[in-house]
Amino acid sequence: MAKRSKVKDNARKSRPTTKGEHRAFTDEQIRLRAYEIYVARAETPGDELGDWLQAEQELCSEGNRR
């Protein structure tokens, strides 16, 4: 049996969570929201990471309001 990598385990644990966060969002949900942000920006390329982080933040904020 293969041993699990401590690096992988630590990476999973190091994900920041916000107080009161109740559910995680899938990559697909974040990807779709990031795409909407990209389209709203007139489809100007070059800020994929920024779009992803903004989408993640918006989804988390929306989830905390529910």
PyMOL commands that set and color helices and strands:
alter all, ss='L'
color gray80, all
select helices_A, chain A and resi 6-13+27-40+48-65
alter helices_A, ss='H'
color red, helices_A
deselect
rebuild
show_as cartoon
